[in-house]
Amino acid sequence: MNSQTHYPEQTVTQTVNRHTLAVIVDNEPGVLARIAGLFSGRGYNIESLTVSETEHEKHISRITIVTTGTANVIEQIKYQLERIVPVHRVDDLTIDGAALERELCLVKVVGKGEHRVEALRLASAFGARTLDATLHSFVFELTGASEEVERFINLMTAVGLKEVARTGIAAMSRGAEGI
């Protein structure tokens, strides 16, 4: 009997999802480079990266990484991160439940006349603060979910967007539990 078939083999496709990881590390030289090297060396992309010392007395920092991948890739990333010596803990905030995520952006808009009026109206509608104003420009500050920040930036493009600075995502799980 011939075991060959005329039908193509079924391929299993895995869904690629976005994950937010909180990585608690010693605040020492080279830690961020090692973590970035882990991602680049394996071809994984970092969509957002924020780092700051969170416990000054203990010299502990929190690195928030947003990345995408299949379930297997995300598990591999977490496993590899946990193996880096100065890493104390890796938490997948996406798995743990609906995390609170916020991003800060500074947006510079340059324009005159009706464009200035529209820029102020849009900033007000989004709850953005005006940090700087000249006769020809504004700098607005907006804090919110990445989708809201993206919408704000896209709308400001039509009224004279000149420059954007974004912090990346800061995230924390909801509820009484902490990392």
N, C-alpha and C positions, 0 to 999 in steps of 0.2 A: 504494500500500500504506500502511496505517496503522501507524506505528511505535509507537503507544501500546500499553501492555500493561496487563492487569488485575492484574498482580502488583506488589506494592510493591517499590520499589528496596531492594536490600540495603544495610544500613548497616554500616559497619565500626566495631566498638567496640574501643577500646584499653584495655588493662588499666591501672588506677591502682595504682601501687606506692609503697611508703615508701622514701625515700632519705635517707641520712645524708651530709651534705657537710661537709668540713673546709675552712675558708677561712682562709688565712694573710694577715694584713693588717698595715699599719703601725698602731701603737698611738697614735692621734691623735684629737682631738675630732671628732665628727661621723661617723666611719666607720660605727659601728653604726646610727646614724639613717639613713644613706644606704642601707645594706643592708636595713633594715626597710622603708624607703620603697620600695625596688625591689619587695619582696614585696607590700606593701599596694597599691601603685599598679597592679599587674597582677592583683590578686585572688588571689594565691597565699597559702596558709596556712603558717605556721610552727608545727609541733607541739611542737618543743622547741628551745631556744636557750641555749647556754652560751658565755661569753666570758671569756678570761683572758689576761693577758700571759704568754708562754711563754719569750721571750728578752729578758731585762731590758736587757742591754747594747745590743741592736739595736732595742729598743722595738717588738718584733714580738708580735702577739697571734694567738691561734687562736680562731676562731669555729666552733662545731659547730652545724649547723642540721639538724634533722630536718623533712622536708616530704614531701608526697605529690603525685603527678601521673603523667600518662602519660609515656611515653618522650620524646615531643616537648616536653612542658612542662618536664621535668627538664633536657633539653638546653638549652632556652631560658633557664631559671634560671641554669645554669652559665655560659652565654655572657654573659648580662647581668652576672653577678657579676664575671667576668673583665674586663669593660670598666670597672669602677669603678677609678679611679686608684690608691688606696692598697692595692688587692688584689694580692698577689704570686702567689697560687696558689689554685686550687679543685680539690679532690680529692673524687670521689664514692666514698666508702668502701664503698658498697653494690656498685658495679660492680667495685671492686678486689678483692673477695673478702669472706669472712666477717670482718667487723670485730668487735673487742671493744667492747661497749657496756655502760656502767654508769651507774647513777643513784643519788644519795644522797637519802634522805628522812628527815625528822624527824617523828615521829608522837606526838601527845599523846593519852593515853587517861585518862579520868576514870571512876572507879567504886569500888565497895566490895565486900567479901566475895568471892563466887564470881567476879564479873567481874574483880577484881584478879588472882586466881589464874589464871584463863583467859588474861588479857592476858600475864602472865609466861610461861605455858606456850607460847603462840603465839610470843612474842618469842624464846624459847629455840629453838623448832623452826625458826625462820627464821634464827637466828644474829644476831638484832638485839642491839645493846648498849643497856643502860639508862644514859641520861645523867643523868636526874633522877628522883628518887622522893620523893613526899610521902605522907602518910596517905591522900590522895584521888586522886593522879594519878601517872602515869609519862610520861616522854618517852623514846622509843626512837629509835635510829639504825639504819637499815638501808641497806646498799649492795648493789646487785645489778642484774640485768637489769630493764628496765621492767616486764615481765610479772610478775616476782617481787614487785617493789615494789607493783604494783597488787593482786596477790593478798593481800599482807600488809595493805594498807589496807582492802580489802574485808572481811577477816576481823576486823580490829580494830573495824569499824563495829558489830558485834554485841556488843562488850564495852565500849563507851563512847568511841568515837573522838570527839575534840573538835576537833583541829586537825591539819593536814598542811602541811608545807613540803617542796617537792621542788626539786632542783637543775637538773633537765633532764639530758640525756644527754651524757656525755663518751665519746668514741669514738676508737679507734686501730686501724689495720690490723694484722693479724698478720704475723709474720715479721721479717726483718732490715731490710727496706726501710722508709724513713721518708719523711716529707713534706719 
